[in-house]
Amino acid sequence: MDIEAPAAPAATDEATRNAYNTTFAAMELDWHWDRDTYSRLRADGDGRAALRAYVQQHQPHLLRAYGVDCLIDAIEQTRRALYR
């Protein structure tokens, strides 16, 4: 009986990064995380922390119109809906 090995962390990270990029496109956000950007953002935590850091560092103008947690919740809800 063949047993598959668990996905390597790099493969999991790549799939998650691609899921975020697909979510951004679905929400018509002009955002794209390349490998280096995603790696830097994830250094301090999970996806929510990465989103928070990205908005604060690269999209701070959005914070005038949206609460950061509201924006993060919308992105995460959309990502979950796309990848059920």
PDB file of N, CA, C and O in Angstrom:
ATOM      1  N   MET A   1       0.841  -1.171   0.000  1.00  0.00           N
ATOM      2  CA  MET A   1       0.000   0.000   0.000  1.00  0.00           C
ATOM      3  C   MET A   1       0.887   1.234   0.000  1.00  0.00           C
ATOM      4  O   MET A   1       1.770   1.376   0.846  1.00  0.00           O
ATOM      5  N   ASP A   2       0.646   2.122  -0.951  1.00  0.00           N
ATOM      6  CA  ASP A   2       1.413   3.361  -1.041  1.00  0.00           C
ATOM      7  C   ASP A   2       0.782   4.420  -0.162  1.00  0.00           C
ATOM      8  O   ASP A   2      -0.431   4.630  -0.186  1.00  0.00           O
ATOM      9  N   ILE A   3       1.606   5.067   0.595  1.00  0.00           N
ATOM     10  CA  ILE A   3       1.138   6.169   1.440  1.00  0.00           C
ATOM     11  C   ILE A   3       1.839   7.424   0.970  1.00  0.00           C
ATOM     12  O   ILE A   3       3.067   7.478   0.897  1.00  0.00           O
ATOM     13  N   GLU A   4       1.031   8.448   0.646  1.00  0.00           N
ATOM     14  CA  GLU A   4       1.630   9.698   0.196  1.00  0.00           C
ATOM     15  C   GLU A   4       2.235  10.443   1.366  1.00  0.00           C
ATOM     16  O   GLU A   4       1.672  10.491   2.459  1.00  0.00           O
ATOM     17  N   ALA A   5       3.372  11.012   1.115  1.00  0.00           N
ATOM     18  CA  ALA A   5       4.006  11.855   2.126  1.00  0.00           C
ATOM     19  C   ALA A   5       3.251  13.173   2.189  1.00  0.00           C
ATOM     20  O   ALA A   5       2.694  13.617   1.185  1.00  0.00           O
ATOM     21  N   PRO A   6       3.228  13.803   3.362  1.00  0.00           N
ATOM     22  CA  PRO A   6       2.585  15.117   3.451  1.00  0.00           C
ATOM     23  C   PRO A   6       3.269  16.115   2.528  1.00  0.00           C
ATOM     24  O   PRO A   6       4.462  16.007   2.243  1.00  0.00           O
ATOM     25  N   ALA A   7       2.498  17.079   2.073  1.00  0.00           N
ATOM     26  CA  ALA A   7       3.057  18.115   1.196  1.00  0.00           C
ATOM     27  C   ALA A   7       4.179  18.842   1.924  1.00  0.00           C
ATOM     28  O   ALA A   7       4.097  19.108   3.123  1.00  0.00           O
ATOM     29  N   ALA A   8       5.204  19.150   1.190  1.00  0.00           N
ATOM     30  CA  ALA A   8       6.317  19.904   1.754  1.00  0.00           C
ATOM     31  C   ALA A   8       5.836  21.303   2.112  1.00  0.00           C
ATOM     32  O   ALA A   8       4.973  21.853   1.429  1.00  0.00           O
ATOM     33  N   PRO A   9       6.383  21.883   3.173  1.00  0.00           N
ATOM     34  CA  PRO A   9       5.967  23.234   3.552  1.00  0.00           C
ATOM     35  C   PRO A   9       6.045  24.220   2.402  1.00  0.00           C
ATOM     36  O   PRO A   9       5.169  25.074   2.271  1.00  0.00           O
ATOM     37  N   ALA A  10       7.066  24.127   1.568  1.00  0.00           N
ATOM     38  CA  ALA A  10       7.200  25.055   0.444  1.00  0.00           C
ATOM     39  C   ALA A  10       6.026  24.902  -0.517  1.00  0.00           C
ATOM     40  O   ALA A  10       5.515  25.899  -1.027  1.00  0.00           O
ATOM     41  N   ALA A  11       5.592  23.668  -0.771  1.00  0.00           N
ATOM     42  CA  ALA A  11       4.454  23.436  -1.665  1.00  0.00           C
ATOM     43  C   ALA A  11       3.171  23.980  -1.051  1.00  0.00           C
ATOM     44  O   ALA A  11       2.341  24.560  -1.751  1.00  0.00           O
ATOM     45  N   THR A  12       3.008  23.794   0.248  1.00  0.00           N
ATOM     46  CA  THR A  12       1.839  24.318   0.940  1.00  0.00           C
ATOM     47  C   THR A  12       1.836  25.840   0.893  1.00  0.00           C
ATOM     48  O   THR A  12       0.802  26.450   0.621  1.00  0.00           O
ATOM     49  N   ASP A  13       2.972  26.450   1.154  1.00  0.00           N
ATOM     50  CA  ASP A  13       3.076  27.909   1.095  1.00  0.00           C
ATOM     51  C   ASP A  13       2.750  28.422  -0.307  1.00  0.00           C
ATOM     52  O   ASP A  13       2.073  29.439  -0.458  1.00  0.00           O
ATOM     53  N   GLU A  14       3.228  27.723  -1.321  1.00  0.00           N
ATOM     54  CA  GLU A  14       2.987  28.142  -2.697  1.00  0.00           C
ATOM     55  C   GLU A  14       1.495  28.047  -3.033  1.00  0.00           C
ATOM     56  O   GLU A  14       0.946  28.938  -3.680  1.00  0.00           O
ATOM     57  N   ALA A  15       0.853  26.982  -2.600  1.00  0.00           N
ATOM     58  CA  ALA A  15      -0.583  26.833  -2.843  1.00  0.00           C
ATOM     59  C   ALA A  15      -1.367  27.924  -2.122  1.00  0.00           C
ATOM     60  O   ALA A  15      -2.322  28.470  -2.674  1.00  0.00           O
ATOM     61  N   THR A  16      -0.973  28.239  -0.908  1.00  0.00           N
ATOM     62  CA  THR A  16      -1.648  29.294  -0.153  1.00  0.00           C
ATOM     63  C   THR A  16      -1.423  30.653  -0.797  1.00  0.00           C
ATOM     64  O   THR A  16      -2.356  31.449  -0.902  1.00  0.00           O
ATOM     65  N   ARG A  17      -0.210  30.925  -1.226  1.00  0.00           N
ATOM     66  CA  ARG A  17       0.089  32.191  -1.906  1.00  0.00           C
ATOM     67  C   ARG A  17      -0.766  32.326  -3.162  1.00  0.00           C
ATOM     68  O   ARG A  17      -1.329  33.389  -3.422  1.00  0.00           O
ATOM     69  N   ASN A  18      -0.863  31.254  -3.936  1.00  0.00           N
ATOM     70  CA  ASN A  18      -1.687  31.282  -5.139  1.00  0.00           C
ATOM     71  C   ASN A  18      -3.160  31.472  -4.808  1.00  0.00           C
ATOM     72  O   ASN A  18      -3.883  32.142  -5.546  1.00  0.00           O
ATOM     73  N   ALA A  19      -3.604  30.887  -3.708  1.00  0.00           N
ATOM     74  CA  ALA A  19      -4.996  31.069  -3.291  1.00  0.00           C
ATOM     75  C   ALA A  19      -5.268  32.530  -2.947  1.00  0.00           C
ATOM     76  O   ALA A  19      -6.321  33.066  -3.294  1.00  0.00           O
ATOM     77  N   TYR A  20      -4.328  33.168  -2.269  1.00  0.00           N
ATOM     78  CA  TYR A  20      -4.499  34.599  -1.979  1.00  0.00           C
ATOM     79  C   TYR A  20      -4.528  35.404  -3.271  1.00  0.00           C
ATOM     80  O   TYR A  20      -5.380  36.280  -3.424  1.00  0.00           O
ATOM     81  N   ASN A  21      -3.629  35.134  -4.196  1.00  0.00           N
ATOM     82  CA  ASN A  21      -3.613  35.881  -5.450  1.00  0.00           C
ATOM     83  C   ASN A  21      -4.906  35.689  -6.238  1.00  0.00           C
ATOM     84  O   ASN A  21      -5.394  36.636  -6.854  1.00  0.00           O
ATOM     85  N   THR A  22      -5.463  34.494  -6.229  1.00  0.00           N
ATOM     86  CA  THR A  22      -6.744  34.242  -6.887  1.00  0.00           C
ATOM     87  C   THR A  22      -7.861  35.012  -6.196  1.00  0.00           C
ATOM     88  O   THR A  22      -8.751  35.555  -6.851  1.00  0.00           O
ATOM     89  N   THR A  23      -7.810  35.053  -4.890  1.00  0.00           N
ATOM     90  CA  THR A  23      -8.803  35.793  -4.113  1.00  0.00           C
ATOM     91  C   THR A  23      -8.723  37.282  -4.422  1.00  0.00           C
ATOM     92  O   THR A  23      -9.748  37.932  -4.624  1.00  0.00           O
ATOM     93  N   PHE A  24      -7.521  37.819  -4.459  1.00  0.00           N
ATOM     94  CA  PHE A  24      -7.365  39.243  -4.783  1.00  0.00           C
ATOM     95  C   PHE A  24      -7.976  39.546  -6.149  1.00  0.00           C
ATOM     96  O   PHE A  24      -8.666  40.554  -6.309  1.00  0.00           O
ATOM     97  N   ALA A  25      -7.731  38.692  -7.125  1.00  0.00           N
ATOM     98  CA  ALA A  25      -8.281  38.899  -8.471  1.00  0.00           C
ATOM     99  C   ALA A  25      -9.808  38.815  -8.450  1.00  0.00           C
ATOM    100  O   ALA A  25     -10.485  39.619  -9.090  1.00  0.00           O
ATOM    101  N   ALA A  26     -10.346  37.846  -7.719  1.00  0.00           N
ATOM    102  CA  ALA A  26     -11.800  37.688  -7.635  1.00  0.00           C
ATOM    103  C   ALA A  26     -12.462  38.901  -6.994  1.00  0.00           C
ATOM    104  O   ALA A  26     -13.592  39.254  -7.330  1.00  0.00           O
ATOM    105  N   MET A  27     -11.746  39.535  -6.069  1.00  0.00           N
ATOM    106  CA  MET A  27     -12.274  40.722  -5.398  1.00  0.00           C
ATOM    107  C   MET A  27     -11.919  42.009  -6.136  1.00  0.00           C
ATOM    108  O   MET A  27     -12.204  43.110  -5.667  1.00  0.00           O
ATOM    109  N   GLU A  28     -11.288  41.848  -7.306  1.00  0.00           N
ATOM    110  CA  GLU A  28     -10.855  42.975  -8.126  1.00  0.00           C
ATOM    111  C   GLU A  28      -9.896  43.911  -7.389  1.00  0.00           C
ATOM    112  O   GLU A  28      -9.928  45.129  -7.564  1.00  0.00           O
ATOM    113  N   LEU A  29      -9.047  43.308  -6.564  1.00  0.00           N
ATOM    114  CA  LEU A  29      -7.972  44.042  -5.907  1.00  0.00           C
ATOM    115  C   LEU A  29      -6.744  43.930  -6.795  1.00  0.00           C
ATOM    116  O   LEU A  29      -6.404  42.834  -7.242  1.00  0.00           O
ATOM    117  N   ASP A  30      -6.096  45.008  -7.050  1.00  0.00           N
ATOM    118  CA  ASP A  30      -4.912  45.021  -7.899  1.00  0.00           C
ATOM    119  C   ASP A  30      -3.678  44.674  -7.061  1.00  0.00           C
ATOM    120  O   ASP A  30      -2.716  45.439  -6.993  1.00  0.00           O
ATOM    121  N   TRP A  31      -3.732  43.514  -6.434  1.00  0.00           N
ATOM    122  CA  TRP A  31      -2.653  43.047  -5.575  1.00  0.00           C
ATOM    123  C   TRP A  31      -2.125  41.749  -6.146  1.00  0.00           C
ATOM    124  O   TRP A  31      -2.867  40.970  -6.743  1.00  0.00           O
ATOM    125  N   HIS A  32      -0.838  41.525  -5.957  1.00  0.00           N
ATOM    126  CA  HIS A  32      -0.225  40.246  -6.320  1.00  0.00           C
ATOM    127  C   HIS A  32       0.953  40.021  -5.392  1.00  0.00           C
ATOM    128  O   HIS A  32       1.826  40.877  -5.248  1.00  0.00           O
ATOM    129  N   TRP A  33       0.961  38.857  -4.768  1.00  0.00           N
ATOM    130  CA  TRP A  33       2.073  38.515  -3.887  1.00  0.00           C
ATOM    131  C   TRP A  33       3.003  37.568  -4.622  1.00  0.00           C
ATOM    132  O   TRP A  33       2.619  36.447  -4.957  1.00  0.00           O
ATOM    133  N   ASP A  34       4.233  38.020  -4.875  1.00  0.00           N
ATOM    134  CA  ASP A  34       5.240  37.111  -5.416  1.00  0.00           C
ATOM    135  C   ASP A  34       5.811  36.304  -4.246  1.00  0.00           C
ATOM    136  O   ASP A  34       5.450  36.536  -3.092  1.00  0.00           O
ATOM    137  N   ARG A  35       6.686  35.371  -4.545  1.00  0.00           N
ATOM    138  CA  ARG A  35       7.228  34.492  -3.496  1.00  0.00           C
ATOM    139  C   ARG A  35       7.946  35.271  -2.402  1.00  0.00           C
ATOM    140  O   ARG A  35       7.760  34.998  -1.216  1.00  0.00           O
ATOM    141  N   ASP A  36       8.766  36.242  -2.799  1.00  0.00           N
ATOM    142  CA  ASP A  36       9.534  37.008  -1.815  1.00  0.00           C
ATOM    143  C   ASP A  36       8.617  37.826  -0.906  1.00  0.00           C
ATOM    144  O   ASP A  36       8.798  37.853   0.312  1.00  0.00           O
ATOM    145  N   THR A  37       7.637  38.488  -1.508  1.00  0.00           N
ATOM    146  CA  THR A  37       6.696  39.295  -0.719  1.00  0.00           C
ATOM    147  C   THR A  37       5.956  38.411   0.270  1.00  0.00           C
ATOM    148  O   THR A  37       5.853  38.745   1.450  1.00  0.00           O
ATOM    149  N   TYR A  38       5.437  37.279  -0.210  1.00  0.00           N
ATOM    150  CA  TYR A  38       4.682  36.381   0.664  1.00  0.00           C
ATOM    151  C   TYR A  38       5.560  35.851   1.788  1.00  0.00           C
ATOM    152  O   TYR A  38       5.117  35.762   2.933  1.00  0.00           O
ATOM    153  N   SER A  39       6.776  35.507   1.475  1.00  0.00           N
ATOM    154  CA  SER A  39       7.699  34.996   2.490  1.00  0.00           C
ATOM    155  C   SER A  39       7.958  36.042   3.576  1.00  0.00           C
ATOM    156  O   SER A  39       7.949  35.721   4.765  1.00  0.00           O
ATOM    157  N   ARG A  40       8.186  37.283   3.169  1.00  0.00           N
ATOM    158  CA  ARG A  40       8.411  38.361   4.149  1.00  0.00           C
ATOM    159  C   ARG A  40       7.161  38.588   5.000  1.00  0.00           C
ATOM    160  O   ARG A  40       7.256  38.751   6.217  1.00  0.00           O
ATOM    161  N   LEU A  41       6.008  38.598   4.368  1.00  0.00           N
ATOM    162  CA  LEU A  41       4.770  38.854   5.099  1.00  0.00           C
ATOM    163  C   LEU A  41       4.460  37.732   6.089  1.00  0.00           C
ATOM    164  O   LEU A  41       3.970  37.993   7.188  1.00  0.00           O
ATOM    165  N   ARG A  42       4.740  36.500   5.709  1.00  0.00           N
ATOM    166  CA  ARG A  42       4.445  35.355   6.571  1.00  0.00           C
ATOM    167  C   ARG A  42       5.470  35.162   7.680  1.00  0.00           C
ATOM    168  O   ARG A  42       5.246  34.353   8.580  1.00  0.00           O
ATOM    169  N   ALA A  43       6.567  35.869   7.642  1.00  0.00           N
ATOM    170  CA  ALA A  43       7.628  35.690   8.637  1.00  0.00           C
ATOM    171  C   ALA A  43       7.134  35.939  10.058  1.00  0.00           C
ATOM    172  O   ALA A  43       7.647  35.348  11.008  1.00  0.00           O
ATOM    173  N   ASP A  44       6.144  36.808  10.204  1.00  0.00           N
ATOM    174  CA  ASP A  44       5.678  37.163  11.544  1.00  0.00           C
ATOM    175  C   ASP A  44       4.370  36.510  11.950  1.00  0.00           C
ATOM    176  O   ASP A  44       3.823  36.844  13.001  1.00  0.00           O
ATOM    177  N   GLY A  45       3.850  35.586  11.145  1.00  0.00           N
ATOM    178  CA  GLY A  45       2.606  34.959  11.573  1.00  0.00           C
ATOM    179  C   GLY A  45       1.838  34.291  10.455  1.00  0.00           C
ATOM    180  O   GLY A  45       2.401  33.867   9.446  1.00  0.00           O
ATOM    181  N   ASP A  46       0.533  34.211  10.663  1.00  0.00           N
ATOM    182  CA  ASP A  46      -0.353  33.504   9.755  1.00  0.00           C
ATOM    183  C   ASP A  46      -0.843  34.411   8.626  1.00  0.00           C
ATOM    184  O   ASP A  46      -0.327  35.512   8.432  1.00  0.00           O
ATOM    185  N   GLY A  47      -1.842  33.935   7.888  1.00  0.00           N
ATOM    186  CA  GLY A  47      -2.380  34.694   6.770  1.00  0.00           C
ATOM    187  C   GLY A  47      -2.983  36.026   7.177  1.00  0.00           C
ATOM    188  O   GLY A  47      -2.821  37.024   6.475  1.00  0.00           O
ATOM    189  N   ARG A  48      -3.676  36.048   8.302  1.00  0.00           N
ATOM    190  CA  ARG A  48      -4.269  37.311   8.772  1.00  0.00           C
ATOM    191  C   ARG A  48      -3.172  38.328   9.079  1.00  0.00           C
ATOM    192  O   ARG A  48      -3.303  39.507   8.751  1.00  0.00           O
ATOM    193  N   ALA A  49      -2.099  37.873   9.704  1.00  0.00           N
ATOM    194  CA  ALA A  49      -0.983  38.776  10.009  1.00  0.00           C
ATOM    195  C   ALA A  49      -0.339  39.262   8.719  1.00  0.00           C
ATOM    196  O   ALA A  49       0.057  40.423   8.617  1.00  0.00           O
ATOM    197  N   ALA A  50      -0.233  38.368   7.725  1.00  0.00           N
ATOM    198  CA  ALA A  50       0.341  38.756   6.439  1.00  0.00           C
ATOM    199  C   ALA A  50      -0.527  39.808   5.759  1.00  0.00           C
ATOM    200  O   ALA A  50      -0.011  40.787   5.219  1.00  0.00           O
ATOM    201  N   LEU A  51      -1.834  39.612   5.783  1.00  0.00           N
ATOM    202  CA  LEU A  51      -2.748  40.592   5.186  1.00  0.00           C
ATOM    203  C   LEU A  51      -2.654  41.935   5.899  1.00  0.00           C
ATOM    204  O   LEU A  51      -2.603  42.985   5.258  1.00  0.00           O
ATOM    205  N   ARG A  52      -2.632  41.896   7.218  1.00  0.00           N
ATOM    206  CA  ARG A  52      -2.537  43.134   8.000  1.00  0.00           C
ATOM    207  C   ARG A  52      -1.249  43.888   7.645  1.00  0.00           C
ATOM    208  O   ARG A  52      -1.277  45.096   7.407  1.00  0.00           O
ATOM    209  N   ALA A  53      -0.144  43.181   7.613  1.00  0.00           N
ATOM    210  CA  ALA A  53       1.138  43.811   7.292  1.00  0.00           C
ATOM    211  C   ALA A  53       1.123  44.388   5.879  1.00  0.00           C
ATOM    212  O   ALA A  53       1.613  45.494   5.650  1.00  0.00           O
ATOM    213  N   TYR A  54       0.559  43.636   4.932  1.00  0.00           N
ATOM    214  CA  TYR A  54       0.526  44.110   3.550  1.00  0.00           C
ATOM    215  C   TYR A  54      -0.300  45.390   3.426  1.00  0.00           C
ATOM    216  O   TYR A  54       0.134  46.353   2.793  1.00  0.00           O
ATOM    217  N   VAL A  55      -1.472  45.399   4.020  1.00  0.00           N
ATOM    218  CA  VAL A  55      -2.325  46.589   3.944  1.00  0.00           C
ATOM    219  C   VAL A  55      -1.623  47.776   4.592  1.00  0.00           C
ATOM    220  O   VAL A  55      -1.595  48.865   4.019  1.00  0.00           O
ATOM    221  N   GLN A  56      -1.068  47.580   5.758  1.00  0.00           N
ATOM    222  CA  GLN A  56      -0.418  48.680   6.462  1.00  0.00           C
ATOM    223  C   GLN A  56       0.811  49.191   5.725  1.00  0.00           C
ATOM    224  O   GLN A  56       1.083  50.392   5.740  1.00  0.00           O
ATOM    225  N   GLN A  57       1.559  48.298   5.077  1.00  0.00           N
ATOM    226  CA  GLN A  57       2.793  48.692   4.407  1.00  0.00           C
ATOM    227  C   GLN A  57       2.587  49.159   2.964  1.00  0.00           C
ATOM    228  O   GLN A  57       3.265  50.079   2.506  1.00  0.00           O
ATOM    229  N   HIS A  58       1.645  48.521   2.246  1.00  0.00           N
ATOM    230  CA  HIS A  58       1.532  48.757   0.808  1.00  0.00           C
ATOM    231  C   HIS A  58       0.216  49.385   0.360  1.00  0.00           C
ATOM    232  O   HIS A  58       0.123  49.890  -0.758  1.00  0.00           O
ATOM    233  N   GLN A  59      -0.790  49.359   1.209  1.00  0.00           N
ATOM    234  CA  GLN A  59      -2.103  49.894   0.830  1.00  0.00           C
ATOM    235  C   GLN A  59      -2.694  50.755   1.952  1.00  0.00           C
ATOM    236  O   GLN A  59      -3.889  50.648   2.229  1.00  0.00           O
ATOM    237  N   PRO A  60      -1.900  51.597   2.599  1.00  0.00           N
ATOM    238  CA  PRO A  60      -2.408  52.318   3.772  1.00  0.00           C
ATOM    239  C   PRO A  60      -3.572  53.250   3.465  1.00  0.00           C
ATOM    240  O   PRO A  60      -4.344  53.589   4.362  1.00  0.00           O
ATOM    241  N   HIS A  61      -3.707  53.667   2.217  1.00  0.00           N
ATOM    242  CA  HIS A  61      -4.830  54.533   1.850  1.00  0.00           C
ATOM    243  C   HIS A  61      -6.176  53.843   2.085  1.00  0.00           C
ATOM    244  O   HIS A  61      -7.183  54.512   2.318  1.00  0.00           O
ATOM    245  N   LEU A  62      -6.195  52.513   2.025  1.00  0.00           N
ATOM    246  CA  LEU A  62      -7.438  51.781   2.266  1.00  0.00           C
ATOM    247  C   LEU A  62      -7.911  51.898   3.710  1.00  0.00           C
ATOM    248  O   LEU A  62      -9.098  51.741   3.997  1.00  0.00           O
ATOM    249  N   LEU A  63      -6.982  52.173   4.611  1.00  0.00           N
ATOM    250  CA  LEU A  63      -7.329  52.271   6.019  1.00  0.00           C
ATOM    251  C   LEU A  63      -8.169  53.511   6.316  1.00  0.00           C
ATOM    252  O   LEU A  63      -8.782  53.608   7.379  1.00  0.00           O
ATOM    253  N   ARG A  64      -8.196  54.456   5.381  1.00  0.00           N
ATOM    254  CA  ARG A  64      -9.062  55.623   5.544  1.00  0.00           C
ATOM    255  C   ARG A  64     -10.523  55.271   5.287  1.00  0.00           C
ATOM    256  O   ARG A  64     -11.424  55.921   5.818  1.00  0.00           O
ATOM    257  N   ALA A  65     -10.759  54.243   4.472  1.00  0.00           N
ATOM    258  CA  ALA A  65     -12.123  53.865   4.102  1.00  0.00           C
ATOM    259  C   ALA A  65     -12.607  52.607   4.817  1.00  0.00           C
ATOM    260  O   ALA A  65     -13.808  52.436   5.024  1.00  0.00           O
ATOM    261  N   TYR A  66     -11.690  51.735   5.192  1.00  0.00           N
ATOM    262  CA  TYR A  66     -12.052  50.437   5.777  1.00  0.00           C
ATOM    263  C   TYR A  66     -11.277  50.206   7.056  1.00  0.00           C
ATOM    264  O   TYR A  66     -10.124  50.619   7.179  1.00  0.00           O
ATOM    265  N   GLY A  67     -11.906  49.552   7.998  1.00  0.00           N
ATOM    266  CA  GLY A  67     -11.171  49.046   9.148  1.00  0.00           C
ATOM    267  C   GLY A  67     -10.353  47.862   8.668  1.00  0.00           C
ATOM    268  O   GLY A  67     -10.851  47.055   7.883  1.00  0.00           O
ATOM    269  N   VAL A  68      -9.139  47.738   9.107  1.00  0.00           N
ATOM    270  CA  VAL A  68      -8.265  46.673   8.621  1.00  0.00           C
ATOM    271  C   VAL A  68      -8.863  45.300   8.908  1.00  0.00           C
ATOM    272  O   VAL A  68      -8.752  44.404   8.072  1.00  0.00           O
ATOM    273  N   ASP A  69      -9.494  45.111  10.068  1.00  0.00           N
ATOM    274  CA  ASP A  69     -10.081  43.802  10.372  1.00  0.00           C
ATOM    275  C   ASP A  69     -11.254  43.487   9.459  1.00  0.00           C
ATOM    276  O   ASP A  69     -11.452  42.332   9.083  1.00  0.00           O
ATOM    277  N   CYS A  70     -12.033  44.496   9.099  1.00  0.00           N
ATOM    278  CA  CYS A  70     -13.150  44.303   8.175  1.00  0.00           C
ATOM    279  C   CYS A  70     -12.631  43.865   6.806  1.00  0.00           C
ATOM    280  O   CYS A  70     -13.184  42.950   6.195  1.00  0.00           O
ATOM    281  N   LEU A  71     -11.594  44.501   6.338  1.00  0.00           N
ATOM    282  CA  LEU A  71     -10.997  44.162   5.051  1.00  0.00           C
ATOM    283  C   LEU A  71     -10.396  42.753   5.079  1.00  0.00           C
ATOM    284  O   LEU A  71     -10.580  41.977   4.141  1.00  0.00           O
ATOM    285  N   ILE A  72      -9.685  42.431   6.144  1.00  0.00           N
ATOM    286  CA  ILE A  72      -9.097  41.093   6.283  1.00  0.00           C
ATOM    287  C   ILE A  72     -10.192  40.034   6.332  1.00  0.00           C
ATOM    288  O   ILE A  72     -10.070  38.989   5.693  1.00  0.00           O
ATOM    289  N   ASP A  73     -11.257  40.293   7.082  1.00  0.00           N
ATOM    290  CA  ASP A  73     -12.374  39.340   7.157  1.00  0.00           C
ATOM    291  C   ASP A  73     -12.979  39.090   5.778  1.00  0.00           C
ATOM    292  O   ASP A  73     -13.266  37.946   5.426  1.00  0.00           O
ATOM    293  N   ALA A  74     -13.174  40.149   4.997  1.00  0.00           N
ATOM    294  CA  ALA A  74     -13.751  40.005   3.657  1.00  0.00           C
ATOM    295  C   ALA A  74     -12.849  39.165   2.757  1.00  0.00           C
ATOM    296  O   ALA A  74     -13.331  38.313   2.011  1.00  0.00           O
ATOM    297  N   ILE A  75     -11.549  39.404   2.828  1.00  0.00           N
ATOM    298  CA  ILE A  75     -10.610  38.632   2.010  1.00  0.00           C
ATOM    299  C   ILE A  75     -10.609  37.173   2.436  1.00  0.00           C
ATOM    300  O   ILE A  75     -10.669  36.283   1.588  1.00  0.00           O
ATOM    301  N   GLU A  76     -10.543  36.917   3.728  1.00  0.00           N
ATOM    302  CA  GLU A  76     -10.517  35.531   4.216  1.00  0.00           C
ATOM    303  C   GLU A  76     -11.827  34.803   3.912  1.00  0.00           C
ATOM    304  O   GLU A  76     -11.799  33.624   3.562  1.00  0.00           O
ATOM    305  N   GLN A  77     -12.958  35.467   4.035  1.00  0.00           N
ATOM    306  CA  GLN A  77     -14.253  34.843   3.719  1.00  0.00           C
ATOM    307  C   GLN A  77     -14.320  34.495   2.235  1.00  0.00           C
ATOM    308  O   GLN A  77     -14.800  33.422   1.870  1.00  0.00           O
ATOM    309  N   THR A  78     -13.851  35.378   1.396  1.00  0.00           N
ATOM    310  CA  THR A  78     -13.845  35.121  -0.042  1.00  0.00           C
ATOM    311  C   THR A  78     -12.909  33.966  -0.359  1.00  0.00           C
ATOM    312  O   THR A  78     -13.249  33.098  -1.163  1.00  0.00           O
ATOM    313  N   ARG A  79     -11.749  33.944   0.256  1.00  0.00           N
ATOM    314  CA  ARG A  79     -10.790  32.839   0.008  1.00  0.00           C
ATOM    315  C   ARG A  79     -11.393  31.504   0.410  1.00  0.00           C
ATOM    316  O   ARG A  79     -11.276  30.522  -0.323  1.00  0.00           O
ATOM    317  N   ARG A  80     -12.034  31.462   1.567  1.00  0.00           N
ATOM    318  CA  ARG A  80     -12.669  30.209   2.014  1.00  0.00           C
ATOM    319  C   ARG A  80     -13.790  29.797   1.063  1.00  0.00           C
ATOM    320  O   ARG A  80     -13.936  28.611   0.768  1.00  0.00           O
ATOM    321  N   ALA A  81     -14.576  30.743   0.583  1.00  0.00           N
ATOM    322  CA  ALA A  81     -15.676  30.432  -0.340  1.00  0.00           C
ATOM    323  C   ALA A  81     -15.136  29.887  -1.664  1.00  0.00           C
ATOM    324  O   ALA A  81     -15.727  28.981  -2.251  1.00  0.00           O
ATOM    325  N   LEU A  82     -14.032  30.431  -2.124  1.00  0.00           N
ATOM    326  CA  LEU A  82     -13.451  29.972  -3.383  1.00  0.00           C
ATOM    327  C   LEU A  82     -12.823  28.596  -3.267  1.00  0.00           C
ATOM    328  O   LEU A  82     -12.749  27.868  -4.256  1.00  0.00           O
ATOM    329  N   TYR A  83     -12.370  28.228  -2.078  1.00  0.00           N
ATOM    330  CA  TYR A  83     -11.614  26.978  -1.898  1.00  0.00           C
ATOM    331  C   TYR A  83     -12.294  25.997  -0.976  1.00  0.00           C
ATOM    332  O   TYR A  83     -11.632  25.316  -0.193  1.00  0.00           O
ATOM    333  N   ARG A  84     -13.603  25.916  -1.057  1.00  0.00           N
ATOM    334  CA  ARG A  84     -14.343  24.911  -0.274  1.00  0.00           C
ATOM    335  C   ARG A  84     -14.164  23.556  -0.867  1.00  0.00           C
ATOM    336  O   ARG A  84     -14.707  22.580  -0.352  1.00  0.00           O
TER     337      ARG A  84
END
